[in-house]
Amino acid sequence: MTRHRRRRPRAFTLVELLVSIALIGVLISLLAPGLAGARNAARAVVCTNQLRTLAQFTSHYADDHKDRMPRSQHSAFASGCAPWGYALYEYYTGRTFETADASWLALFNGAYRCPIDRRTERWSYGSNVYYELTRDETHGSVWNRRSLTPRPSATVLFGELLPTTTADHAMAHFWTQFNAPPEIDPDRHGTATGAAFLDGHASSVPFTSLFERSSDTDSFNPATAK
């Protein structure tokens, strides 16, 4: 009876092992940008969805407050009301802010922060201050009621703030009145920024399609948005 010898599995040689490691390294370098791009794209979608929710809850707030818009830190305290981040708390949680607990931190670090924004001490989104300005500040009309805005689908409600901005709003009227630099991050999503509009929709678009001095484009000002 002939016995069959068992063959030992052939081991990798040092050269083969080095070649395999090199090939794996090349594959990783080729795939990494695509994976990073897909991850950033997914985060951008989350940001846009969060902006859309902000716009929709702002609409609910207006329904409950005789068509008036929530205010930001720019004028809320002087008007005896809570800034929008606190005013919208009950729409996210179903409770008043007076009963806030750990859910406030979850909201602050969740729905109010874009995953691409690495800050932990500030929210990512800022309201368009035009909706709370007085006639003296705008040199014309006031827009503190939702129904006063002529083109709600074209007028920005919330934008994505620069990492250096500490407020909860964008002083958009200063951009034209005093040539101030916009507080909006134009490159939050590569070459685009997220924006929520008064009609409740949100999108990621080039900032120049929302505001550009050379072409008189200004979708933050309800009087010029188109």
Z-matrix of the N, CA and C atoms (Angstrom, degrees):
N
C 1 1.465
C 2 1.534 1 108.64
N 3 1.296 2 113.13 1 127.83
C 4 1.458 3 117.91 2 -177.30
C 5 1.520 4 109.60 3 -88.54
N 6 1.300 5 113.40 4 129.70
C 7 1.462 6 118.27 5 178.21
C 8 1.538 7 109.69 6 -93.61
N 9 1.349 8 113.48 7 134.26
C 10 1.468 9 119.09 8 177.46
C 11 1.519 10 108.96 9 -91.14
N 12 1.276 11 114.74 10 126.08
C 13 1.460 12 119.04 11 177.33
C 14 1.534 13 110.61 12 -77.58
N 15 1.284 14 114.65 13 135.57
C 16 1.462 15 119.23 14 175.40
C 17 1.525 16 110.10 15 -75.09
N 18 1.302 17 113.46 16 131.15
C 19 1.460 18 118.29 17 178.51
C 20 1.529 19 110.32 18 -84.34
N 21 1.283 20 115.17 19 131.91
C 22 1.456 21 119.49 20 176.15
C 23 1.526 22 109.71 21 -75.57
N 24 1.332 23 116.68 22 139.01
C 25 1.471 24 118.46 23 177.68
C 26 1.524 25 110.57 24 -59.77
N 27 1.312 26 113.46 25 137.21
C 28 1.446 27 119.28 26 -176.83
C 29 1.524 28 109.81 27 -76.45
N 30 1.307 29 118.03 28 125.60
C 31 1.459 30 122.51 29 -178.62
C 32 1.528 31 110.29 30 -82.36
N 33 1.348 32 114.09 31 156.32
C 34 1.459 33 119.08 32 174.91
C 35 1.528 34 109.82 33 -68.70
N 36 1.292 35 114.82 34 140.10
C 37 1.462 36 118.40 35 170.47
C 38 1.517 37 108.29 36 -80.41
N 39 1.288 38 117.46 37 164.83
C 40 1.459 39 121.76 38 -179.73
C 41 1.526 40 110.92 39 -60.02
N 42 1.330 41 116.84 40 -39.68
C 43 1.461 42 120.90 41 -179.87
C 44 1.522 43 110.42 42 -64.60
N 45 1.349 44 116.88 43 -44.11
C 46 1.460 45 120.41 44 179.21
C 47 1.522 46 111.57 45 -63.54
N 48 1.316 47 116.57 46 -38.63
C 49 1.449 48 120.74 47 179.35
C 50 1.526 49 111.00 48 -64.84
N 51 1.320 50 115.93 49 -43.04
C 52 1.466 51 119.68 50 179.10
C 53 1.527 52 111.36 51 -65.29
N 54 1.333 53 115.69 52 -38.85
C 55 1.457 54 119.73 53 178.17
C 56 1.523 55 110.52 54 -64.68
N 57 1.317 56 117.00 55 -41.98
C 58 1.471 57 121.17 56 179.20
C 59 1.521 58 111.15 57 -62.42
N 60 1.349 59 116.58 58 -43.49
C 61 1.466 60 120.59 59 178.49
C 62 1.521 61 110.72 60 -62.53
N 63 1.344 62 115.42 61 -40.80
C 64 1.463 63 119.59 62 179.30
C 65 1.524 64 111.06 63 -63.77
N 66 1.343 65 116.59 64 -41.75
C 67 1.467 66 120.44 65 179.31
C 68 1.519 67 111.41 66 -64.52
N 69 1.333 68 116.34 67 -40.85
C 70 1.463 69 120.27 68 177.89
C 71 1.523 70 110.30 69 -62.52
N 72 1.341 71 116.22 70 -41.13
C 73 1.449 72 120.41 71 178.11
C 74 1.519 73 112.60 72 -61.94
N 75 1.347 74 115.69 73 -40.81
C 76 1.462 75 120.06 74 178.38
C 77 1.517 76 110.66 75 -65.04
N 78 1.332 77 117.35 76 -43.11
C 79 1.466 78 120.81 77 179.09
C 80 1.531 79 111.68 78 -61.94
N 81 1.335 80 115.34 79 -41.78
C 82 1.460 81 119.09 80 179.40
C 83 1.521 82 110.57 81 -63.45
N 84 1.347 83 116.79 82 -42.95
C 85 1.459 84 120.10 83 -179.72
C 86 1.521 85 111.77 84 -65.00
N 87 1.346 86 116.05 85 -31.13
C 88 1.464 87 119.82 86 178.72
C 89 1.529 88 111.91 87 -76.14
N 90 1.331 89 115.82 88 -36.54
C 91 1.461 90 120.25 89 -175.58
C 92 1.527 91 113.23 90 -84.86
N 93 1.335 92 116.37 91 -27.89
C 94 1.467 93 119.99 92 -174.15
C 95 1.524 94 113.42 93 -56.58
N 96 1.342 95 119.98 94 -47.94
C 97 1.470 96 118.24 95 179.11
C 98 1.525 97 113.07 96 -60.04
N 99 1.332 98 116.07 97 -38.87
C 100 1.456 99 119.21 98 178.62
C 101 1.512 100 112.13 99 -65.51
N 102 1.335 101 116.40 100 -40.93
C 103 1.457 102 120.25 101 178.49
C 104 1.521 103 110.98 102 -66.51
N 105 1.342 104 116.18 103 -40.92
C 106 1.457 105 119.77 104 178.40
C 107 1.527 106 110.64 105 -64.97
N 108 1.337 107 115.68 106 -39.64
C 109 1.461 108 119.03 107 178.20
C 110 1.510 109 112.01 108 -64.51
N 111 1.342 110 116.14 109 -40.68
C 112 1.461 111 119.96 110 178.62
C 113 1.528 112 110.83 111 -65.56
N 114 1.327 113 115.93 112 -38.67
C 115 1.466 114 120.02 113 178.97
C 116 1.521 115 110.75 114 -65.64
N 117 1.328 116 117.01 115 -44.15
C 118 1.461 117 120.15 116 178.38
C 119 1.517 118 111.84 117 -65.24
N 120 1.341 119 115.95 118 -37.25
C 121 1.467 120 119.67 119 177.94
C 122 1.524 121 110.57 120 -63.37
N 123 1.337 122 116.18 121 -40.44
C 124 1.463 123 120.29 122 178.54
C 125 1.520 124 110.57 123 -65.32
N 126 1.330 125 116.81 124 -39.54
C 127 1.462 126 120.30 125 178.49
C 128 1.525 127 110.94 126 -66.62
N 129 1.324 128 116.04 127 -36.69
C 130 1.466 129 119.91 128 178.15
C 131 1.523 130 110.80 129 -63.47
N 132 1.327 131 116.40 130 -37.31
C 133 1.464 132 120.60 131 177.66
C 134 1.530 133 110.01 132 -63.92
N 135 1.341 134 116.01 133 -41.29
C 136 1.470 135 120.14 134 178.15
C 137 1.528 136 110.02 135 -61.48
N 138 1.337 137 116.68 136 -44.02
C 139 1.461 138 120.52 137 179.31
C 140 1.526 139 111.35 138 -59.88
N 141 1.324 140 115.36 139 -45.51
C 142 1.464 141 119.70 140 -179.26
C 143 1.522 142 111.06 141 -63.44
N 144 1.323 143 116.49 142 -40.89
C 145 1.472 144 119.91 143 178.52
C 146 1.529 145 110.94 144 -64.59
N 147 1.324 146 116.58 145 -38.51
C 148 1.463 147 119.74 146 179.02
C 149 1.533 148 110.90 147 -66.62
N 150 1.323 149 116.37 148 -38.80
C 151 1.461 150 119.75 149 176.53
C 152 1.525 151 110.92 150 -64.98
N 153 1.319 152 116.71 151 -39.42
C 154 1.459 153 120.57 152 178.59
C 155 1.536 154 110.19 153 -62.30
N 156 1.319 155 116.55 154 -42.15
C 157 1.462 156 120.20 155 178.46
C 158 1.522 157 111.08 156 -64.11
N 159 1.331 158 117.40 157 -40.17
C 160 1.460 159 120.82 158 176.57
C 161 1.528 160 110.91 159 -58.62
N 162 1.327 161 115.98 160 -43.98
C 163 1.465 162 120.09 161 -179.87
C 164 1.523 163 111.17 162 -64.53
N 165 1.319 164 116.80 163 -40.98
C 166 1.458 165 120.15 164 -178.22
C 167 1.522 166 111.46 165 -69.53
N 168 1.333 167 117.33 166 -39.66
C 169 1.463 168 119.76 167 178.10
C 170 1.530 169 111.18 168 -70.83
N 171 1.312 170 117.34 169 -29.70
C 172 1.459 171 120.45 170 173.81
C 173 1.523 172 110.27 171 -63.90
N 174 1.317 173 116.01 172 -38.46
C 175 1.463 174 120.71 173 176.72
C 176 1.529 175 110.44 174 -64.14
N 177 1.336 176 116.76 175 -41.18
C 178 1.465 177 119.89 176 177.24
C 179 1.536 178 110.52 177 -63.41
N 180 1.321 179 115.22 178 -40.02
C 181 1.469 180 119.65 179 178.43
C 182 1.529 181 109.87 180 -60.36
N 183 1.330 182 116.89 181 -45.38
C 184 1.464 183 120.58 182 179.07
C 185 1.531 184 111.27 183 -61.78
N 186 1.329 185 116.31 184 -38.23
C 187 1.467 186 120.16 185 177.29
C 188 1.524 187 111.20 186 -60.15
N 189 1.335 188 115.75 187 -36.60
C 190 1.457 189 120.79 188 -176.08
C 191 1.524 190 113.47 189 -87.85
N 192 1.337 191 117.41 190 -7.50
C 193 1.464 192 120.43 191 -175.37
C 194 1.530 193 111.62 192 -129.00
N 195 1.307 194 115.36 193 43.23
C 196 1.466 195 122.13 194 174.21
C 197 1.522 196 112.33 195 54.82
N 198 1.318 197 115.98 196 42.47
C 199 1.457 198 123.45 197 174.37
C 200 1.530 199 113.52 198 76.24
N 201 1.324 200 117.79 199 3.16
C 202 1.461 201 119.87 200 -179.02
C 203 1.526 202 111.05 201 -81.14
N 204 1.311 203 115.34 202 145.65
C 205 1.458 204 122.04 203 -179.46
C 206 1.527 205 110.11 204 -86.59
N 207 1.332 206 118.26 205 150.00
C 208 1.461 207 119.75 206 173.89
C 209 1.530 208 110.14 207 -68.13
N 210 1.297 209 116.16 208 152.74
C 211 1.463 210 121.42 209 -179.41
C 212 1.528 211 111.07 210 -102.45
N 213 1.312 212 115.08 211 164.78
C 214 1.463 213 121.40 212 176.54
C 215 1.523 214 108.84 213 -104.54
N 216 1.321 215 116.14 214 -173.20
C 217 1.466 216 120.40 215 177.14
C 218 1.530 217 111.83 216 -64.22
N 219 1.318 218 117.29 217 -13.54
C 220 1.464 219 121.00 218 179.23
C 221 1.525 220 111.45 219 -62.26
N 222 1.336 221 117.55 220 -37.92
C 223 1.466 222 119.10 221 -175.54
C 224 1.524 223 114.07 222 -141.52
N 225 1.312 224 118.37 223 -1.78
C 226 1.466 225 120.26 224 -173.80
C 227 1.523 226 112.49 225 -62.26
N 228 1.316 227 117.22 226 -48.01
C 229 1.466 228 119.63 227 -175.68
C 230 1.524 229 111.16 228 -67.08
N 231 1.327 230 116.34 229 -37.20
C 232 1.468 231 119.54 230 177.92
C 233 1.525 232 111.31 231 -67.69
N 234 1.340 233 116.18 232 -25.59
C 235 1.462 234 120.95 233 -179.83
C 236 1.518 235 112.62 234 -93.34
N 237 1.329 236 116.76 235 0.07
C 238 1.455 237 120.73 236 177.52
C 239 1.513 238 114.31 237 74.69
N 240 1.336 239 117.27 238 29.33
C 241 1.460 240 120.12 239 178.12
C 242 1.524 241 109.72 240 -134.68
N 243 1.319 242 115.87 241 170.96
C 244 1.458 243 121.05 242 -178.45
C 245 1.518 244 110.67 243 -85.49
N 246 1.339 245 118.67 244 145.50
C 247 1.457 246 121.25 245 174.62
C 248 1.527 247 110.73 246 -61.53
N 249 1.325 248 116.40 247 161.11
C 250 1.457 249 120.95 248 -171.09
C 251 1.530 250 113.76 249 -54.81
N 252 1.325 251 117.96 250 -37.29
C 253 1.463 252 119.84 251 -177.97
C 254 1.509 253 112.66 252 -59.98
N 255 1.342 254 116.59 253 -35.68
C 256 1.457 255 122.54 254 178.47
C 257 1.530 256 110.99 255 -85.86
N 258 1.333 257 115.28 256 -36.67
C 259 1.466 258 119.52 257 -178.56
C 260 1.519 259 112.28 258 -64.72
N 261 1.337 260 117.21 259 -31.02
C 262 1.462 261 120.83 260 -178.83
C 263 1.527 262 112.83 261 -89.61
N 264 1.327 263 116.68 262 -1.44
C 265 1.463 264 120.74 263 -178.20
C 266 1.522 265 112.21 264 -54.72
N 267 1.320 266 116.59 265 -44.66
C 268 1.465 267 119.96 266 -176.26
C 269 1.521 268 112.41 267 -66.32
N 270 1.334 269 117.85 268 -26.08
C 271 1.461 270 120.06 269 179.56
C 272 1.529 271 111.11 270 -75.83
N 273 1.318 272 115.98 271 -26.98
C 274 1.464 273 120.21 272 176.23
C 275 1.527 274 112.03 273 -82.63
N 276 1.324 275 116.79 274 -35.98
C 277 1.462 276 120.24 275 -170.94
C 278 1.523 277 114.31 276 -111.93
N 279 1.346 278 117.42 277 -17.89
C 280 1.456 279 119.58 278 -176.15
C 281 1.508 280 113.32 279 80.38
N 282 1.343 281 117.59 280 10.68
C 283 1.458 282 122.25 281 179.48
C 284 1.513 283 109.86 282 -131.89
N 285 1.324 284 116.18 283 157.16
C 286 1.454 285 119.86 284 176.53
C 287 1.521 286 109.33 285 -76.14
N 288 1.334 287 115.23 286 158.55
C 289 1.460 288 118.60 287 -177.36
C 290 1.526 289 112.00 288 -66.55
N 291 1.316 290 117.42 289 -23.85
C 292 1.474 291 120.28 290 179.21
C 293 1.523 292 111.43 291 -61.45
N 294 1.340 293 116.68 292 -23.07
C 295 1.469 294 120.11 293 179.84
C 296 1.522 295 111.34 294 -102.39
N 297 1.333 296 116.69 295 15.50
C 298 1.468 297 120.13 296 -177.00
C 299 1.522 298 111.18 297 -65.18
N 300 1.326 299 115.12 298 144.26
C 301 1.455 300 121.11 299 176.50
C 302 1.529 301 107.19 300 -137.43
N 303 1.304 302 116.40 301 -132.20
C 304 1.460 303 120.12 302 179.29
C 305 1.523 304 111.88 303 -63.84
N 306 1.324 305 117.21 304 -19.25
C 307 1.459 306 120.16 305 -179.78
C 308 1.528 307 111.17 306 -65.92
N 309 1.341 308 117.38 307 -25.26
C 310 1.465 309 119.56 308 177.05
C 311 1.524 310 110.05 309 -66.13
N 312 1.324 311 116.96 310 -44.23
C 313 1.467 312 120.03 311 178.47
C 314 1.518 313 110.78 312 -64.00
N 315 1.328 314 116.23 313 -37.74
C 316 1.465 315 119.84 314 178.35
C 317 1.524 316 110.22 315 -64.38
N 318 1.314 317 116.84 316 -39.58
C 319 1.460 318 120.73 317 178.28
C 320 1.522 319 110.59 318 -70.23
N 321 1.324 320 116.49 319 -45.09
C 322 1.453 321 121.68 320 -178.52
C 323 1.525 322 111.01 321 -60.64
N 324 1.312 323 116.19 322 -42.74
C 325 1.465 324 120.90 323 -178.24
C 326 1.526 325 112.94 324 -91.26
N 327 1.340 326 116.72 325 -0.16
C 328 1.460 327 120.52 326 -179.98
C 329 1.506 328 112.26 327 -113.84
N 330 1.322 329 116.19 328 -87.82
C 331 1.462 330 121.18 329 -173.97
C 332 1.516 331 113.34 330 -65.26
N 333 1.343 332 117.51 331 -23.58
C 334 1.458 333 120.25 332 -178.69
C 335 1.533 334 112.09 333 -95.10
N 336 1.313 335 117.49 334 4.25
C 337 1.462 336 119.48 335 -178.77
C 338 1.518 337 110.88 336 -131.73
N 339 1.324 338 115.62 337 127.29
C 340 1.466 339 121.53 338 175.47
C 341 1.525 340 108.78 339 -72.26
N 342 1.333 341 118.72 340 136.00
C 343 1.473 342 120.65 341 -179.70
C 344 1.526 343 113.38 342 -58.85
N 345 1.326 344 117.43 343 -22.97
C 346 1.462 345 120.30 344 179.37
C 347 1.529 346 110.57 345 -76.92
N 348 1.310 347 117.17 346 -24.67
C 349 1.455 348 122.66 347 -179.51
C 350 1.525 349 109.19 348 -78.62
N 351 1.320 350 116.59 349 117.72
C 352 1.467 351 120.79 350 -175.52
C 353 1.531 352 113.51 351 -85.54
N 354 1.319 353 117.80 352 -3.23
C 355 1.461 354 119.85 353 179.95
C 356 1.533 355 110.87 354 -68.19
N 357 1.296 356 115.87 355 152.64
C 358 1.461 357 119.92 356 177.52
C 359 1.521 358 111.88 357 -124.06
N 360 1.330 359 116.70 358 -3.87
C 361 1.459 360 118.95 359 -176.09
C 362 1.526 361 112.92 360 -108.96
N 363 1.328 362 118.37 361 -5.29
C 364 1.455 363 121.77 362 -178.98
C 365 1.513 364 110.61 363 -138.44
N 366 1.329 365 116.35 364 154.06
C 367 1.456 366 119.32 365 175.10
C 368 1.515 367 109.70 366 -79.43
N 369 1.310 368 116.42 367 157.74
C 370 1.460 369 122.01 368 -174.96
C 371 1.526 370 112.23 369 -84.46
N 372 1.307 371 117.12 370 -21.77
C 373 1.463 372 120.30 371 -170.18
C 374 1.522 373 111.34 372 -108.66
N 375 1.327 374 114.78 373 144.90
C 376 1.452 375 120.50 374 178.76
C 377 1.512 376 110.82 375 -128.42
N 378 1.319 377 116.55 376 139.70
C 379 1.459 378 120.17 377 179.21
C 380 1.523 379 110.22 378 -79.91
N 381 1.303 380 115.38 379 152.79
C 382 1.453 381 122.58 380 176.46
C 383 1.525 382 108.74 381 -76.50
N 384 1.320 383 116.82 382 116.17
C 385 1.461 384 120.42 383 -171.01
C 386 1.531 385 113.16 384 -69.48
N 387 1.319 386 118.52 385 -12.74
C 388 1.466 387 121.13 386 -179.01
C 389 1.535 388 112.41 387 -55.10
N 390 1.334 389 116.76 388 -31.26
C 391 1.465 390 119.92 389 -174.99
C 392 1.534 391 113.39 390 -73.37
N 393 1.326 392 117.68 391 -3.59
C 394 1.460 393 119.69 392 -179.73
C 395 1.529 394 112.49 393 -129.08
N 396 1.313 395 117.70 394 8.98
C 397 1.452 396 120.97 395 -178.74
C 398 1.530 397 111.26 396 -79.44
N 399 1.318 398 114.87 397 152.59
C 400 1.463 399 121.20 398 175.75
C 401 1.533 400 109.31 399 -88.77
N 402 1.309 401 115.89 400 171.24
C 403 1.473 402 119.90 401 178.35
C 404 1.526 403 111.24 402 -62.42
N 405 1.324 404 116.36 403 -34.96
C 406 1.464 405 118.98 404 178.74
C 407 1.521 406 111.03 405 -64.89
N 408 1.324 407 116.58 406 -35.33
C 409 1.465 408 119.90 407 -178.61
C 410 1.525 409 112.28 408 -76.08
N 411 1.322 410 116.56 409 -32.82
C 412 1.469 411 119.59 410 -178.80
C 413 1.523 412 112.48 411 -94.59
N 414 1.332 413 116.37 412 -11.26
C 415 1.474 414 121.12 413 -174.18
C 416 1.532 415 110.66 414 57.95
N 417 1.321 416 115.35 415 36.96
C 418 1.461 417 118.66 416 -179.28
C 419 1.510 418 112.74 417 177.18
N 420 1.308 419 116.30 418 -115.29
C 421 1.461 420 122.16 419 -172.30
C 422 1.525 421 112.38 420 -86.33
N 423 1.337 422 115.42 421 162.99
C 424 1.462 423 121.61 422 171.65
C 425 1.524 424 107.79 423 -113.90
N 426 1.330 425 115.43 424 152.50
C 427 1.467 426 121.11 425 -173.83
C 428 1.525 427 110.69 426 -131.01
N 429 1.337 428 117.53 427 30.85
C 430 1.457 429 120.07 428 -173.95
C 431 1.528 430 114.07 429 -76.94
N 432 1.319 431 116.52 430 -3.73
C 433 1.461 432 120.27 431 173.66
C 434 1.530 433 108.93 432 -115.08
N 435 1.312 434 115.14 433 138.92
C 436 1.463 435 120.08 434 -175.64
C 437 1.528 436 112.26 435 -57.63
N 438 1.307 437 117.32 436 -39.54
C 439 1.462 438 121.32 437 -175.35
C 440 1.524 439 113.13 438 -71.63
N 441 1.335 440 118.36 439 -10.86
C 442 1.457 441 121.17 440 -179.20
C 443 1.522 442 112.98 441 -78.62
N 444 1.315 443 117.27 442 -18.75
C 445 1.463 444 120.68 443 -177.38
C 446 1.524 445 109.58 444 -78.75
N 447 1.333 446 118.23 445 121.14
C 448 1.472 447 120.34 446 -173.63
C 449 1.530 448 114.64 447 -71.28
N 450 1.336 449 117.36 448 -30.51
C 451 1.469 450 119.73 449 -177.54
C 452 1.533 451 109.55 450 -130.90
N 453 1.332 452 116.61 451 76.56
C 454 1.477 453 119.93 452 -175.40
C 455 1.525 454 113.99 453 -61.70
N 456 1.325 455 118.25 454 -29.64
C 457 1.467 456 120.00 455 -178.95
C 458 1.521 457 112.42 456 -74.41
N 459 1.324 458 116.94 457 -13.35
C 460 1.468 459 121.18 458 -178.10
C 461 1.522 460 112.89 459 -111.31
N 462 1.340 461 117.48 460 -6.27
C 463 1.460 462 121.14 461 -173.99
C 464 1.523 463 110.54 462 -101.62
N 465 1.321 464 116.44 463 126.04
C 466 1.466 465 122.07 464 -177.08
C 467 1.523 466 110.42 465 -69.95
N 468 1.312 467 115.22 466 136.37
C 469 1.460 468 122.57 467 177.17
C 470 1.521 469 110.90 468 -105.96
N 471 1.330 470 116.55 469 -47.94
C 472 1.464 471 122.85 470 177.00
C 473 1.522 472 109.52 471 -131.58
N 474 1.327 473 115.52 472 145.57
C 475 1.455 474 121.24 473 174.09
C 476 1.518 475 110.14 474 -130.92
N 477 1.328 476 116.24 475 173.84
C 478 1.464 477 121.69 476 179.90
C 479 1.522 478 109.63 477 -96.05
N 480 1.315 479 115.96 478 121.92
C 481 1.453 480 121.99 479 -173.11
C 482 1.520 481 112.67 480 -79.74
N 483 1.323 482 115.27 481 150.52
C 484 1.461 483 121.22 482 172.34
C 485 1.534 484 109.41 483 -63.15
N 486 1.333 485 117.70 484 150.28
C 487 1.471 486 120.09 485 178.18
C 488 1.521 487 113.30 486 -59.86
N 489 1.318 488 117.37 487 -22.93
C 490 1.463 489 120.79 488 -179.23
C 491 1.519 490 113.31 489 -85.13
N 492 1.320 491 117.55 490 -6.56
C 493 1.459 492 121.25 491 -178.31
C 494 1.523 493 110.50 492 -85.07
N 495 1.315 494 116.76 493 131.01
C 496 1.465 495 120.32 494 -177.44
C 497 1.522 496 112.92 495 -105.54
N 498 1.319 497 118.26 496 -11.30
C 499 1.460 498 121.41 497 -178.53
C 500 1.524 499 110.50 498 -83.35
N 501 1.338 500 115.82 499 175.75
C 502 1.466 501 120.62 500 178.26
C 503 1.522 502 111.09 501 -106.33
N 504 1.334 503 116.80 502 20.40
C 505 1.453 504 121.18 503 -176.21
C 506 1.528 505 110.09 504 -152.06
N 507 1.312 506 115.07 505 167.48
C 508 1.459 507 121.88 506 175.88
C 509 1.522 508 108.81 507 -116.55
N 510 1.327 509 116.92 508 124.62
C 511 1.466 510 122.16 509 -178.90
C 512 1.525 511 108.87 510 -81.91
N 513 1.326 512 115.47 511 68.56
C 514 1.460 513 121.15 512 -170.28
C 515 1.523 514 113.30 513 -64.43
N 516 1.323 515 118.30 514 -26.78
C 517 1.466 516 119.34 515 179.65
C 518 1.523 517 111.75 516 -70.35
N 519 1.340 518 117.04 517 -25.08
C 520 1.464 519 120.45 518 177.34
C 521 1.534 520 111.74 519 -68.93
N 522 1.333 521 116.60 520 -24.56
C 523 1.465 522 119.49 521 -177.85
C 524 1.517 523 111.46 522 -61.93
N 525 1.321 524 115.51 523 -34.40
C 526 1.466 525 119.60 524 -179.14
C 527 1.532 526 111.90 525 -98.90
N 528 1.324 527 117.10 526 -37.40
C 529 1.464 528 119.84 527 -176.80
C 530 1.525 529 112.66 528 -72.17
N 531 1.334 530 115.97 529 -36.30
C 532 1.464 531 120.00 530 -175.78
C 533 1.527 532 112.92 531 -125.66
N 534 1.331 533 116.22 532 11.07
C 535 1.460 534 120.85 533 179.84
C 536 1.536 535 111.69 534 57.49
N 537 1.333 536 116.74 535 32.17
C 538 1.458 537 121.68 536 -179.16
C 539 1.533 538 110.51 537 -73.39
N 540 1.324 539 117.53 538 149.46
C 541 1.467 540 119.72 539 177.80
C 542 1.521 541 110.75 540 -70.97
N 543 1.315 542 119.00 541 137.23
C 544 1.469 543 121.45 542 178.75
C 545 1.525 544 111.95 543 -62.25
N 546 1.318 545 115.74 544 143.77
C 547 1.471 546 120.93 545 177.27
C 548 1.525 547 112.16 546 -86.43
N 549 1.318 548 117.65 547 3.57
C 550 1.460 549 122.25 548 -177.71
C 551 1.520 550 110.67 549 -87.68
N 552 1.323 551 115.98 550 137.56
C 553 1.469 552 121.96 551 178.49
C 554 1.529 553 109.01 552 -79.39
N 555 1.332 554 118.70 553 111.80
C 556 1.469 555 120.04 554 -176.57
C 557 1.525 556 113.60 555 -77.90
N 558 1.327 557 116.92 556 -13.93
C 559 1.465 558 120.87 557 -173.44
C 560 1.518 559 112.85 558 -123.00
N 561 1.311 560 117.34 559 27.03
C 562 1.467 561 119.84 560 -178.57
C 563 1.527 562 110.58 561 -59.65
N 564 1.326 563 116.64 562 -35.68
C 565 1.464 564 121.27 563 -179.88
C 566 1.527 565 110.11 564 -116.73
N 567 1.312 566 115.97 565 58.41
C 568 1.451 567 119.93 566 -178.26
C 569 1.516 568 109.92 567 80.41
N 570 1.315 569 116.09 568 -100.44
C 571 1.464 570 120.52 569 178.53
C 572 1.529 571 111.14 570 -111.59
N 573 1.304 572 116.58 571 22.12
C 574 1.466 573 120.66 572 -177.24
C 575 1.520 574 110.10 573 -138.61
N 576 1.313 575 114.77 574 168.15
C 577 1.458 576 122.01 575 176.29
C 578 1.517 577 108.66 576 -135.25
N 579 1.309 578 116.53 577 154.22
C 580 1.454 579 120.58 578 179.29
C 581 1.516 580 111.15 579 -88.71
N 582 1.317 581 115.66 580 143.71
C 583 1.466 582 120.33 581 178.60
C 584 1.516 583 109.65 582 -144.77
N 585 1.333 584 115.74 583 139.94
C 586 1.464 585 121.91 584 173.13
C 587 1.522 586 107.57 585 -107.57
N 588 1.315 587 115.93 586 143.12
C 589 1.460 588 121.18 587 -176.15
C 590 1.524 589 110.11 588 -113.45
N 591 1.316 590 114.65 589 161.11
C 592 1.457 591 120.26 590 -172.62
C 593 1.526 592 113.08 591 -62.94
N 594 1.319 593 118.38 592 -25.82
C 595 1.464 594 119.99 593 -179.28
C 596 1.524 595 112.36 594 -79.32
N 597 1.351 596 118.02 595 -3.60
C 598 1.452 597 120.94 596 175.49
C 599 1.514 598 115.45 597 106.46
N 600 1.333 599 118.65 598 -5.60
C 601 1.464 600 119.10 599 179.23
C 602 1.527 601 110.16 600 -95.57
N 603 1.306 602 116.79 601 163.61
C 604 1.463 603 122.68 602 179.50
C 605 1.517 604 108.66 603 -143.00
N 606 1.312 605 116.38 604 153.75
C 607 1.462 606 120.79 605 179.88
C 608 1.516 607 109.93 606 -158.19
N 609 1.325 608 115.44 607 163.78
C 610 1.459 609 122.52 608 175.50
C 611 1.522 610 107.10 609 -105.27
N 612 1.321 611 116.53 610 116.97
C 613 1.465 612 121.39 611 -171.97
C 614 1.522 613 110.09 612 -139.63
N 615 1.325 614 118.06 613 160.64
C 616 1.472 615 119.78 614 172.65
C 617 1.523 616 110.19 615 -62.01
N 618 1.307 617 116.46 616 137.85
C 619 1.463 618 119.49 617 -178.09
C 620 1.523 619 111.49 618 -61.86
N 621 1.332 620 116.71 619 -30.78
C 622 1.466 621 119.67 620 -179.65
C 623 1.524 622 112.78 621 -65.97
N 624 1.344 623 116.84 622 -17.94
C 625 1.466 624 118.70 623 175.62
C 626 1.525 625 111.23 624 -79.67
N 627 1.347 626 115.65 625 -12.39
C 628 1.460 627 120.76 626 178.54
C 629 1.522 628 111.93 627 -103.61
N 630 1.325 629 115.58 628 -35.77
C 631 1.463 630 119.58 629 -179.35
C 632 1.515 631 110.01 630 -152.36
N 633 1.324 632 114.84 631 126.40
C 634 1.463 633 121.00 632 175.95
C 635 1.528 634 108.27 633 -158.10
N 636 1.307 635 115.42 634 118.19
C 637 1.468 636 119.83 635 -175.09
C 638 1.523 637 112.29 636 -63.20
N 639 1.330 638 117.57 637 -40.86
C 640 1.462 639 120.44 638 -173.47
C 641 1.521 640 112.77 639 -63.27
N 642 1.325 641 116.95 640 -28.31
C 643 1.468 642 120.41 641 -178.61
C 644 1.523 643 112.57 642 -108.45
N 645 1.346 644 116.11 643 7.52
C 646 1.471 645 121.50 644 -178.24
C 647 1.528 646 112.11 645 57.64
N 648 1.319 647 116.13 646 32.45
C 649 1.466 648 121.21 647 175.99
C 650 1.521 649 109.17 648 -85.23
N 651 1.315 650 117.05 649 124.30
C 652 1.463 651 120.41 650 178.83
C 653 1.527 652 109.40 651 -152.83
N 654 1.322 653 115.49 652 96.29
C 655 1.459 654 121.12 653 179.02
C 656 1.512 655 112.34 654 -90.63
N 657 1.327 656 117.81 655 1.87
C 658 1.455 657 121.71 656 175.33
C 659 1.534 658 110.02 657 -86.12
N 660 1.298 659 116.77 658 -33.31
C 661 1.468 660 121.50 659 178.19
C 662 1.531 661 108.92 660 -81.65
N 663 1.329 662 119.00 661 115.44
C 664 1.461 663 120.55 662 -179.43
C 665 1.521 664 113.58 663 -58.06
N 666 1.332 665 117.51 664 -23.38
C 667 1.450 666 120.32 665 -178.55
C 668 1.533 667 112.44 666 -77.34
N 669 1.332 668 117.11 667 -21.18
C 670 1.465 669 120.22 668 -175.40
C 671 1.530 670 113.14 669 -117.54
N 672 1.323 671 117.77 670 -8.90
C 673 1.463 672 120.56 671 -178.92
C 674 1.535 673 110.25 672 -63.19
N 675 1.333 674 115.55 673 135.98
C 676 1.471 675 118.65 674 -179.32
C 677 1.514 676 110.31 675 -155.46
